[in-house]
Amino acid sequence: MSRDPGKDRRVDYRGLALAGTAVGEIVAPILIGVWLDGRYGWAPWGLAVGATLGFVGGIAHLIVIAWRENKKGEPGA
């Protein structure tokens, strides 16, 4: 009953990659919004729109990923 340590490591890295993706999807639109605020003087609208799009898009993508992972675990999927 030996465990494959490589399998556990892959799971850990996959979770880390998903977390990095989620952070990137949320932070990138915020940074773009801040840049637009400074460039065009739109403050605070660039930040507000960027934060909203980043949050909604990031959460929606995490839901899609979770849904796909759940489908993989179902028999016959």
PyMOL Python script that loads the backbone (N, CA, C, O; Angstrom):
from pymol import cmd

cmd.read_pdbstr("""\
ATOM      1  N   MET A   1       0.813  -1.187   0.000  1.00  0.00           N
ATOM      2  CA  MET A   1       0.000   0.000   0.000  1.00  0.00           C
ATOM      3  C   MET A   1       0.856   1.250   0.000  1.00  0.00           C
ATOM      4  O   MET A   1       0.643   2.143   0.820  1.00  0.00           O
ATOM      5  N   SER A   2       1.800   1.329  -0.886  1.00  0.00           N
ATOM      6  CA  SER A   2       2.643   2.512  -0.942  1.00  0.00           C
ATOM      7  C   SER A   2       1.950   3.597  -1.758  1.00  0.00           C
ATOM      8  O   SER A   2       1.266   3.322  -2.744  1.00  0.00           O
ATOM      9  N   ARG A   3       2.142   4.799  -1.331  1.00  0.00           N
ATOM     10  CA  ARG A   3       1.552   5.944  -2.033  1.00  0.00           C
ATOM     11  C   ARG A   3       2.551   6.486  -3.028  1.00  0.00           C
ATOM     12  O   ARG A   3       3.761   6.438  -2.807  1.00  0.00           O
ATOM     13  N   ASP A   4       2.039   6.993  -4.106  1.00  0.00           N
ATOM     14  CA  ASP A   4       2.879   7.603  -5.135  1.00  0.00           C
ATOM     15  C   ASP A   4       3.071   9.074  -4.778  1.00  0.00           C
ATOM     16  O   ASP A   4       2.143   9.866  -4.943  1.00  0.00           O
ATOM     17  N   PRO A   5       4.254   9.462  -4.293  1.00  0.00           N
ATOM     18  CA  PRO A   5       4.453  10.859  -3.906  1.00  0.00           C
ATOM     19  C   PRO A   5       4.349  11.822  -5.085  1.00  0.00           C
ATOM     20  O   PRO A   5       4.011  12.990  -4.896  1.00  0.00           O
ATOM     21  N   GLY A   6       4.630  11.358  -6.281  1.00  0.00           N
ATOM     22  CA  GLY A   6       4.512  12.209  -7.457  1.00  0.00           C
ATOM     23  C   GLY A   6       3.080  12.647  -7.702  1.00  0.00           C
ATOM     24  O   GLY A   6       2.842  13.775  -8.133  1.00  0.00           O
ATOM     25  N   LYS A   7       2.127  11.774  -7.433  1.00  0.00           N
ATOM     26  CA  LYS A   7       0.718  12.108  -7.630  1.00  0.00           C
ATOM     27  C   LYS A   7       0.292  13.220  -6.680  1.00  0.00           C
ATOM     28  O   LYS A   7      -0.399  14.153  -7.090  1.00  0.00           O
ATOM     29  N   ASP A   8       0.697  13.131  -5.416  1.00  0.00           N
ATOM     30  CA  ASP A   8       0.361  14.177  -4.454  1.00  0.00           C
ATOM     31  C   ASP A   8       0.974  15.506  -4.862  1.00  0.00           C
ATOM     32  O   ASP A   8       0.337  16.549  -4.718  1.00  0.00           O
ATOM     33  N   ARG A   9       2.188  15.485  -5.365  1.00  0.00           N
ATOM     34  CA  ARG A   9       2.861  16.703  -5.773  1.00  0.00           C
ATOM     35  C   ARG A   9       2.138  17.360  -6.949  1.00  0.00           C
ATOM     36  O   ARG A   9       2.017  18.584  -6.992  1.00  0.00           O
ATOM     37  N   ARG A  10       1.658  16.560  -7.899  1.00  0.00           N
ATOM     38  CA  ARG A  10       0.939  17.122  -9.040  1.00  0.00           C
ATOM     39  C   ARG A  10      -0.345  17.809  -8.590  1.00  0.00           C
ATOM     40  O   ARG A  10      -0.699  18.870  -9.102  1.00  0.00           O
ATOM     41  N   VAL A  11      -1.028  17.213  -7.649  1.00  0.00           N
ATOM     42  CA  VAL A  11      -2.261  17.820  -7.137  1.00  0.00           C
ATOM     43  C   VAL A  11      -1.951  19.156  -6.477  1.00  0.00           C
ATOM     44  O   VAL A  11      -2.684  20.124  -6.676  1.00  0.00           O
ATOM     45  N   ASP A  12      -0.891  19.225  -5.704  1.00  0.00           N
ATOM     46  CA  ASP A  12      -0.516  20.470  -5.037  1.00  0.00           C
ATOM     47  C   ASP A  12      -0.187  21.548  -6.060  1.00  0.00           C
ATOM     48  O   ASP A  12      -0.621  22.690  -5.909  1.00  0.00           O
ATOM     49  N   TYR A  13       0.566  21.211  -7.088  1.00  0.00           N
ATOM     50  CA  TYR A  13       0.930  22.192  -8.101  1.00  0.00           C
ATOM     51  C   TYR A  13      -0.278  22.641  -8.905  1.00  0.00           C
ATOM     52  O   TYR A  13      -0.353  23.803  -9.304  1.00  0.00           O
ATOM     53  N   ARG A  14      -1.218  21.749  -9.150  1.00  0.00           N
ATOM     54  CA  ARG A  14      -2.416  22.126  -9.895  1.00  0.00           C
ATOM     55  C   ARG A  14      -3.232  23.145  -9.098  1.00  0.00           C
ATOM     56  O   ARG A  14      -3.731  24.121  -9.657  1.00  0.00           O
ATOM     57  N   GLY A  15      -3.362  22.917  -7.817  1.00  0.00           N
ATOM     58  CA  GLY A  15      -4.079  23.870  -6.972  1.00  0.00           C
ATOM     59  C   GLY A  15      -3.389  25.219  -6.926  1.00  0.00           C
ATOM     60  O   GLY A  15      -4.045  26.261  -6.933  1.00  0.00           O
ATOM     61  N   LEU A  16      -2.065  25.201  -6.880  1.00  0.00           N
ATOM     62  CA  LEU A  16      -1.300  26.435  -6.884  1.00  0.00           C
ATOM     63  C   LEU A  16      -1.474  27.174  -8.208  1.00  0.00           C
ATOM     64  O   LEU A  16      -1.591  28.399  -8.232  1.00  0.00           O
ATOM     65  N   ALA A  17      -1.489  26.428  -9.301  1.00  0.00           N
ATOM     66  CA  ALA A  17      -1.697  27.045 -10.616  1.00  0.00           C
ATOM     67  C   ALA A  17      -3.086  27.658 -10.714  1.00  0.00           C
ATOM     68  O   ALA A  17      -3.243  28.747 -11.265  1.00  0.00           O
ATOM     69  N   LEU A  18      -4.098  26.969 -10.185  1.00  0.00           N
ATOM     70  CA  LEU A  18      -5.462  27.516 -10.200  1.00  0.00           C
ATOM     71  C   LEU A  18      -5.549  28.785  -9.358  1.00  0.00           C
ATOM     72  O   LEU A  18      -6.209  29.748  -9.748  1.00  0.00           O
ATOM     73  N   ALA A  19      -4.889  28.786  -8.213  1.00  0.00           N
ATOM     74  CA  ALA A  19      -4.903  29.979  -7.361  1.00  0.00           C
ATOM     75  C   ALA A  19      -4.211  31.141  -8.070  1.00  0.00           C
ATOM     76  O   ALA A  19      -4.696  32.272  -8.028  1.00  0.00           O
ATOM     77  N   GLY A  20      -3.094  30.872  -8.714  1.00  0.00           N
ATOM     78  CA  GLY A  20      -2.391  31.920  -9.458  1.00  0.00           C
ATOM     79  C   GLY A  20      -3.223  32.470 -10.597  1.00  0.00           C
ATOM     80  O   GLY A  20      -3.229  33.675 -10.850  1.00  0.00           O
ATOM     81  N   THR A  21      -3.924  31.584 -11.284  1.00  0.00           N
ATOM     82  CA  THR A  21      -4.800  32.013 -12.372  1.00  0.00           C
ATOM     83  C   THR A  21      -5.918  32.907 -11.845  1.00  0.00           C
ATOM     84  O   THR A  21      -6.215  33.948 -12.430  1.00  0.00           O
ATOM     85  N   ALA A  22      -6.532  32.499 -10.743  1.00  0.00           N
ATOM     86  CA  ALA A  22      -7.628  33.280 -10.165  1.00  0.00           C
ATOM     87  C   ALA A  22      -7.137  34.662  -9.736  1.00  0.00           C
ATOM     88  O   ALA A  22      -7.807  35.664  -9.989  1.00  0.00           O
ATOM     89  N   VAL A  23      -5.985  34.719  -9.097  1.00  0.00           N
ATOM     90  CA  VAL A  23      -5.444  36.006  -8.657  1.00  0.00           C
ATOM     91  C   VAL A  23      -5.140  36.878  -9.871  1.00  0.00           C
ATOM     92  O   VAL A  23      -5.437  38.073  -9.868  1.00  0.00           O
ATOM     93  N   GLY A  24      -4.552  36.290 -10.902  1.00  0.00           N
ATOM     94  CA  GLY A  24      -4.246  37.054 -12.112  1.00  0.00           C
ATOM     95  C   GLY A  24      -5.486  37.593 -12.791  1.00  0.00           C
ATOM     96  O   GLY A  24      -5.498  38.728 -13.266  1.00  0.00           O
ATOM     97  N   GLU A  25      -6.526  36.785 -12.838  1.00  0.00           N
ATOM     98  CA  GLU A  25      -7.766  37.221 -13.490  1.00  0.00           C
ATOM     99  C   GLU A  25      -8.450  38.343 -12.714  1.00  0.00           C
ATOM    100  O   GLU A  25      -9.147  39.169 -13.303  1.00  0.00           O
ATOM    101  N   ILE A  26      -8.259  38.377 -11.427  1.00  0.00           N
ATOM    102  CA  ILE A  26      -8.892  39.406 -10.611  1.00  0.00           C
ATOM    103  C   ILE A  26      -8.031  40.673 -10.563  1.00  0.00           C
ATOM    104  O   ILE A  26      -8.562  41.782 -10.614  1.00  0.00           O
ATOM    105  N   VAL A  27      -6.716  40.515 -10.465  1.00  0.00           N
ATOM    106  CA  VAL A  27      -5.821  41.661 -10.288  1.00  0.00           C
ATOM    107  C   VAL A  27      -5.561  42.396 -11.608  1.00  0.00           C
ATOM    108  O   VAL A  27      -5.484  43.624 -11.616  1.00  0.00           O
ATOM    109  N   ALA A  28      -5.427  41.675 -12.711  1.00  0.00           N
ATOM    110  CA  ALA A  28      -5.090  42.317 -13.996  1.00  0.00           C
ATOM    111  C   ALA A  28      -6.107  43.396 -14.393  1.00  0.00           C
ATOM    112  O   ALA A  28      -5.690  44.498 -14.751  1.00  0.00           O
ATOM    113  N   PRO A  29      -7.418  43.133 -14.348  1.00  0.00           N
ATOM    114  CA  PRO A  29      -8.365  44.205 -14.708  1.00  0.00           C
ATOM    115  C   PRO A  29      -8.310  45.402 -13.758  1.00  0.00           C
ATOM    116  O   PRO A  29      -8.553  46.536 -14.170  1.00  0.00           O
ATOM    117  N   ILE A  30      -7.994  45.153 -12.496  1.00  0.00           N
ATOM    118  CA  ILE A  30      -7.869  46.257 -11.538  1.00  0.00           C
ATOM    119  C   ILE A  30      -6.685  47.136 -11.928  1.00  0.00           C
ATOM    120  O   ILE A  30      -6.791  48.362 -11.947  1.00  0.00           O
ATOM    121  N   LEU A  31      -5.563  46.501 -12.235  1.00  0.00           N
ATOM    122  CA  LEU A  31      -4.372  47.274 -12.626  1.00  0.00           C
ATOM    123  C   LEU A  31      -4.605  48.035 -13.927  1.00  0.00           C
ATOM    124  O   LEU A  31      -4.155  49.172 -14.071  1.00  0.00           O
ATOM    125  N   ILE A  32      -5.299  47.420 -14.865  1.00  0.00           N
ATOM    126  CA  ILE A  32      -5.635  48.109 -16.116  1.00  0.00           C
ATOM    127  C   ILE A  32      -6.534  49.313 -15.828  1.00  0.00           C
ATOM    128  O   ILE A  32      -6.357  50.384 -16.407  1.00  0.00           O
ATOM    129  N   GLY A  33      -7.500  49.125 -14.926  1.00  0.00           N
ATOM    130  CA  GLY A  33      -8.389  50.222 -14.552  1.00  0.00           C
ATOM    131  C   GLY A  33      -7.643  51.371 -13.895  1.00  0.00           C
ATOM    132  O   GLY A  33      -7.922  52.536 -14.177  1.00  0.00           O
ATOM    133  N   VAL A  34      -6.694  51.051 -13.017  1.00  0.00           N
ATOM    134  CA  VAL A  34      -5.887  52.095 -12.379  1.00  0.00           C
ATOM    135  C   VAL A  34      -5.061  52.826 -13.428  1.00  0.00           C
ATOM    136  O   VAL A  34      -4.950  54.051 -13.386  1.00  0.00           O
ATOM    137  N   TRP A  35      -4.480  52.084 -14.371  1.00  0.00           N
ATOM    138  CA  TRP A  35      -3.701  52.712 -15.437  1.00  0.00           C
ATOM    139  C   TRP A  35      -4.587  53.640 -16.277  1.00  0.00           C
ATOM    140  O   TRP A  35      -4.177  54.752 -16.609  1.00  0.00           O
ATOM    141  N   LEU A  36      -5.795  53.190 -16.619  1.00  0.00           N
ATOM    142  CA  LEU A  36      -6.713  54.026 -17.398  1.00  0.00           C
ATOM    143  C   LEU A  36      -7.106  55.281 -16.620  1.00  0.00           C
ATOM    144  O   LEU A  36      -7.227  56.362 -17.197  1.00  0.00           O
ATOM    145  N   ASP A  37      -7.304  55.135 -15.316  1.00  0.00           N
ATOM    146  CA  ASP A  37      -7.608  56.308 -14.481  1.00  0.00           C
ATOM    147  C   ASP A  37      -6.488  57.338 -14.568  1.00  0.00           C
ATOM    148  O   ASP A  37      -6.748  58.530 -14.738  1.00  0.00           O
ATOM    149  N   GLY A  38      -5.260  56.886 -14.454  1.00  0.00           N
ATOM    150  CA  GLY A  38      -4.126  57.808 -14.504  1.00  0.00           C
ATOM    151  C   GLY A  38      -3.902  58.383 -15.896  1.00  0.00           C
ATOM    152  O   GLY A  38      -3.542  59.552 -16.035  1.00  0.00           O
ATOM    153  N   ARG A  39      -4.108  57.586 -16.907  1.00  0.00           N
ATOM    154  CA  ARG A  39      -3.847  58.000 -18.291  1.00  0.00           C
ATOM    155  C   ARG A  39      -4.889  58.990 -18.802  1.00  0.00           C
ATOM    156  O   ARG A  39      -4.552  59.993 -19.431  1.00  0.00           O
ATOM    157  N   TYR A  40      -6.168  58.694 -18.522  1.00  0.00           N
ATOM    158  CA  TYR A  40      -7.252  59.501 -19.085  1.00  0.00           C
ATOM    159  C   TYR A  40      -8.021  60.324 -18.048  1.00  0.00           C
ATOM    160  O   TYR A  40      -8.952  61.046 -18.406  1.00  0.00           O
ATOM    161  N   GLY A  41      -7.649  60.226 -16.778  1.00  0.00           N
ATOM    162  CA  GLY A  41      -8.311  61.010 -15.735  1.00  0.00           C
ATOM    163  C   GLY A  41      -9.739  60.555 -15.451  1.00  0.00           C
ATOM    164  O   GLY A  41     -10.604  61.373 -15.140  1.00  0.00           O
ATOM    165  N   TRP A  42      -9.984  59.259 -15.557  1.00  0.00           N
ATOM    166  CA  TRP A  42     -11.330  58.721 -15.363  1.00  0.00           C
ATOM    167  C   TRP A  42     -11.637  58.384 -13.909  1.00  0.00           C
ATOM    168  O   TRP A  42     -12.721  57.877 -13.621  1.00  0.00           O
ATOM    169  N   ALA A  43     -10.734  58.644 -13.002  1.00  0.00           N
ATOM    170  CA  ALA A  43     -10.878  58.206 -11.614  1.00  0.00           C
ATOM    171  C   ALA A  43     -12.256  58.547 -11.079  1.00  0.00           C
ATOM    172  O   ALA A  43     -12.725  59.659 -11.322  1.00  0.00           O
ATOM    173  N   PRO A  44     -12.906  57.691 -10.392  1.00  0.00           N
ATOM    174  CA  PRO A  44     -12.535  56.334  -9.987  1.00  0.00           C
ATOM    175  C   PRO A  44     -13.140  55.258 -10.897  1.00  0.00           C
ATOM    176  O   PRO A  44     -13.160  54.084 -10.528  1.00  0.00           O
ATOM    177  N   TRP A  45     -13.629  55.640 -12.067  1.00  0.00           N
ATOM    178  CA  TRP A  45     -14.408  54.707 -12.888  1.00  0.00           C
ATOM    179  C   TRP A  45     -13.591  53.559 -13.465  1.00  0.00           C
ATOM    180  O   TRP A  45     -14.089  52.437 -13.556  1.00  0.00           O
ATOM    181  N   GLY A  46     -12.362  53.815 -13.851  1.00  0.00           N
ATOM    182  CA  GLY A  46     -11.530  52.726 -14.370  1.00  0.00           C
ATOM    183  C   GLY A  46     -11.301  51.660 -13.317  1.00  0.00           C
ATOM    184  O   GLY A  46     -11.400  50.466 -13.601  1.00  0.00           O
ATOM    185  N   LEU A  47     -10.995  52.088 -12.101  1.00  0.00           N
ATOM    186  CA  LEU A  47     -10.788  51.155 -11.001  1.00  0.00           C
ATOM    187  C   LEU A  47     -12.079  50.406 -10.668  1.00  0.00           C
ATOM    188  O   LEU A  47     -12.060  49.192 -10.470  1.00  0.00           O
ATOM    189  N   ALA A  48     -13.191  51.124 -10.608  1.00  0.00           N
ATOM    190  CA  ALA A  48     -14.469  50.488 -10.264  1.00  0.00           C
ATOM    191  C   ALA A  48     -14.877  49.447 -11.301  1.00  0.00           C
ATOM    192  O   ALA A  48     -15.287  48.341 -10.948  1.00  0.00           O
ATOM    193  N   VAL A  49     -14.765  49.796 -12.566  1.00  0.00           N
ATOM    194  CA  VAL A  49     -15.134  48.856 -13.630  1.00  0.00           C
ATOM    195  C   VAL A  49     -14.150  47.694 -13.664  1.00  0.00           C
ATOM    196  O   VAL A  49     -14.563  46.544 -13.815  1.00  0.00           O
ATOM    197  N   GLY A  50     -12.855  47.973 -13.526  1.00  0.00           N
ATOM    198  CA  GLY A  50     -11.854  46.908 -13.520  1.00  0.00           C
ATOM    199  C   GLY A  50     -12.050  45.944 -12.370  1.00  0.00           C
ATOM    200  O   GLY A  50     -11.945  44.730 -12.547  1.00  0.00           O
ATOM    201  N   ALA A  51     -12.335  46.478 -11.184  1.00  0.00           N
ATOM    202  CA  ALA A  51     -12.560  45.618 -10.018  1.00  0.00           C
ATOM    203  C   ALA A  51     -13.805  44.758 -10.199  1.00  0.00           C
ATOM    204  O   ALA A  51     -13.808  43.578  -9.849  1.00  0.00           O
ATOM    205  N   THR A  52     -14.856  45.349 -10.742  1.00  0.00           N
ATOM    206  CA  THR A  52     -16.096  44.595 -10.962  1.00  0.00           C
ATOM    207  C   THR A  52     -15.892  43.492 -11.995  1.00  0.00           C
ATOM    208  O   THR A  52     -16.274  42.342 -11.775  1.00  0.00           O
ATOM    209  N   LEU A  53     -15.284  43.856 -13.128  1.00  0.00           N
ATOM    210  CA  LEU A  53     -15.042  42.849 -14.173  1.00  0.00           C
ATOM    211  C   LEU A  53     -14.098  41.756 -13.687  1.00  0.00           C
ATOM    212  O   LEU A  53     -14.318  40.577 -13.966  1.00  0.00           O
ATOM    213  N   GLY A  54     -13.058  42.136 -12.968  1.00  0.00           N
ATOM    214  CA  GLY A  54     -12.111  41.155 -12.457  1.00  0.00           C
ATOM    215  C   GLY A  54     -12.752  40.201 -11.476  1.00  0.00           C
ATOM    216  O   GLY A  54     -12.538  38.991 -11.546  1.00  0.00           O
ATOM    217  N   PHE A  55     -13.540  40.741 -10.557  1.00  0.00           N
ATOM    218  CA  PHE A  55     -14.182  39.893  -9.551  1.00  0.00           C
ATOM    219  C   PHE A  55     -15.197  38.950 -10.190  1.00  0.00           C
ATOM    220  O   PHE A  55     -15.173  37.746  -9.937  1.00  0.00           O
ATOM    221  N   VAL A  56     -16.078  39.489 -11.008  1.00  0.00           N
ATOM    222  CA  VAL A  56     -17.115  38.664 -11.646  1.00  0.00           C
ATOM    223  C   VAL A  56     -16.483  37.629 -12.576  1.00  0.00           C
ATOM    224  O   VAL A  56     -16.860  36.457 -12.556  1.00  0.00           O
ATOM    225  N   GLY A  57     -15.522  38.065 -13.390  1.00  0.00           N
ATOM    226  CA  GLY A  57     -14.864  37.135 -14.308  1.00  0.00           C
ATOM    227  C   GLY A  57     -14.078  36.060 -13.589  1.00  0.00           C
ATOM    228  O   GLY A  57     -14.129  34.894 -13.980  1.00  0.00           O
ATOM    229  N   GLY A  58     -13.352  36.428 -12.543  1.00  0.00           N
ATOM    230  CA  GLY A  58     -12.573  35.452 -11.775  1.00  0.00           C
ATOM    231  C   GLY A  58     -13.441  34.425 -11.086  1.00  0.00           C
ATOM    232  O   GLY A  58     -13.150  33.229 -11.132  1.00  0.00           O
ATOM    233  N   ILE A  59     -14.503  34.878 -10.448  1.00  0.00           N
ATOM    234  CA  ILE A  59     -15.408  33.949  -9.770  1.00  0.00           C
ATOM    235  C   ILE A  59     -16.117  33.053 -10.777  1.00  0.00           C
ATOM    236  O   ILE A  59     -16.266  31.855 -10.538  1.00  0.00           O
ATOM    237  N   ALA A  60     -16.556  33.619 -11.902  1.00  0.00           N
ATOM    238  CA  ALA A  60     -17.216  32.807 -12.932  1.00  0.00           C
ATOM    239  C   ALA A  60     -16.271  31.734 -13.466  1.00  0.00           C
ATOM    240  O   ALA A  60     -16.685  30.594 -13.681  1.00  0.00           O
ATOM    241  N   HIS A  61     -15.011  32.090 -13.679  1.00  0.00           N
ATOM    242  CA  HIS A  61     -14.053  31.101 -14.177  1.00  0.00           C
ATOM    243  C   HIS A  61     -13.803  30.011 -13.148  1.00  0.00           C
ATOM    244  O   HIS A  61     -13.690  28.842 -13.516  1.00  0.00           O
ATOM    245  N   LEU A  62     -13.714  30.359 -11.868  1.00  0.00           N
ATOM    246  CA  LEU A  62     -13.552  29.345 -10.829  1.00  0.00           C
ATOM    247  C   LEU A  62     -14.754  28.411 -10.756  1.00  0.00           C
ATOM    248  O   LEU A  62     -14.593  27.215 -10.512  1.00  0.00           O
ATOM    249  N   ILE A  63     -15.951  28.942 -10.964  1.00  0.00           N
ATOM    250  CA  ILE A  63     -17.147  28.098 -10.975  1.00  0.00           C
ATOM    251  C   ILE A  63     -17.100  27.128 -12.145  1.00  0.00           C
ATOM    252  O   ILE A  63     -17.437  25.954 -11.990  1.00  0.00           O
ATOM    253  N   VAL A  64     -16.687  27.607 -13.315  1.00  0.00           N
ATOM    254  CA  VAL A  64     -16.582  26.735 -14.494  1.00  0.00           C
ATOM    255  C   VAL A  64     -15.556  25.633 -14.247  1.00  0.00           C
ATOM    256  O   VAL A  64     -15.804  24.473 -14.576  1.00  0.00           O
ATOM    257  N   ILE A  65     -14.410  25.983 -13.672  1.00  0.00           N
ATOM    258  CA  ILE A  65     -13.379  24.986 -13.383  1.00  0.00           C
ATOM    259  C   ILE A  65     -13.903  23.948 -12.395  1.00  0.00           C
ATOM    260  O   ILE A  65     -13.709  22.749 -12.595  1.00  0.00           O
ATOM    261  N   ALA A  66     -14.561  24.397 -11.339  1.00  0.00           N
ATOM    262  CA  ALA A  66     -15.108  23.469 -10.347  1.00  0.00           C
ATOM    263  C   ALA A  66     -16.161  22.567 -10.968  1.00  0.00           C
ATOM    264  O   ALA A  66     -16.219  21.379 -10.652  1.00  0.00           O
ATOM    265  N   TRP A  67     -16.989  23.110 -11.842  1.00  0.00           N
ATOM    266  CA  TRP A  67     -18.024  22.324 -12.506  1.00  0.00           C
ATOM    267  C   TRP A  67     -17.391  21.241 -13.383  1.00  0.00           C
ATOM    268  O   TRP A  67     -17.844  20.097 -13.384  1.00  0.00           O
ATOM    269  N   ARG A  68     -16.343  21.603 -14.129  1.00  0.00           N
ATOM    270  CA  ARG A  68     -15.660  20.622 -14.984  1.00  0.00           C
ATOM    271  C   ARG A  68     -15.001  19.530 -14.152  1.00  0.00           C
ATOM    272  O   ARG A  68     -15.073  18.355 -14.511  1.00  0.00           O
ATOM    273  N   GLU A  69     -14.361  19.899 -13.050  1.00  0.00           N
ATOM    274  CA  GLU A  69     -13.722  18.910 -12.183  1.00  0.00           C
ATOM    275  C   GLU A  69     -14.769  17.986 -11.578  1.00  0.00           C
ATOM    276  O   GLU A  69     -14.528  16.787 -11.439  1.00  0.00           O
ATOM    277  N   ASN A  70     -15.918  18.524 -11.220  1.00  0.00           N
ATOM    278  CA  ASN A  70     -16.987  17.711 -10.655  1.00  0.00           C
ATOM    279  C   ASN A  70     -17.506  16.715 -11.687  1.00  0.00           C
ATOM    280  O   ASN A  70     -17.799  15.566 -11.356  1.00  0.00           O
ATOM    281  N   LYS A  71     -17.618  17.163 -12.948  1.00  0.00           N
ATOM    282  CA  LYS A  71     -18.093  16.278 -14.020  1.00  0.00           C
ATOM    283  C   LYS A  71     -17.113  15.136 -14.283  1.00  0.00           C
ATOM    284  O   LYS A  71     -17.524  14.024 -14.616  1.00  0.00           O
ATOM    285  N   LYS A  72     -15.813  15.416 -14.132  1.00  0.00           N
ATOM    286  CA  LYS A  72     -14.806  14.374 -14.340  1.00  0.00           C
ATOM    287  C   LYS A  72     -14.958  13.238 -13.338  1.00  0.00           C
ATOM    288  O   LYS A  72     -14.692  12.080 -13.658  1.00  0.00           O
ATOM    289  N   GLY A  73     -15.385  13.570 -12.132  1.00  0.00           N
ATOM    290  CA  GLY A  73     -15.513  12.569 -11.085  1.00  0.00           C
ATOM    291  C   GLY A  73     -16.771  11.723 -11.178  1.00  0.00           C
ATOM    292  O   GLY A  73     -16.869  10.692 -10.513  1.00  0.00           O
ATOM    293  N   GLU A  74     -17.738  12.139 -11.994  1.00  0.00           N
ATOM    294  CA  GLU A  74     -18.982  11.397 -12.099  1.00  0.00           C
ATOM    295  C   GLU A  74     -18.805  10.176 -13.009  1.00  0.00           C
ATOM    296  O   GLU A  74     -18.088  10.242 -14.008  1.00  0.00           O
ATOM    297  N   PRO A  75     -19.458   9.070 -12.662  1.00  0.00           N
ATOM    298  CA  PRO A  75     -19.380   7.897 -13.528  1.00  0.00           C
ATOM    299  C   PRO A  75     -20.074   8.180 -14.886  1.00  0.00           C
ATOM    300  O   PRO A  75     -21.156   8.765 -14.936  1.00  0.00           O
ATOM    301  N   GLY A  76     -19.434   7.758 -15.947  1.00  0.00           N
ATOM    302  CA  GLY A  76     -20.008   7.935 -17.275  1.00  0.00           C
ATOM    303  C   GLY A  76     -19.781   9.306 -17.866  1.00  0.00           C
ATOM    304  O   GLY A  76     -20.294   9.603 -18.945  1.00  0.00           O
ATOM    305  N   ALA A  77     -19.024  10.151 -17.184  1.00  0.00           N
ATOM    306  CA  ALA A  77     -18.783  11.511 -17.702  1.00  0.00           C
ATOM    307  C   ALA A  77     -17.595  11.524 -18.621  1.00  0.00           C
ATOM    308  O   ALA A  77     -17.237  12.574 -19.153  1.00  0.00           O
TER     309      ALA A  77
END
""", "prot")
cmd.dss("prot")
cmd.show_as("cartoon", "prot")
cmd.util.cbc("prot")
cmd.orient("prot")
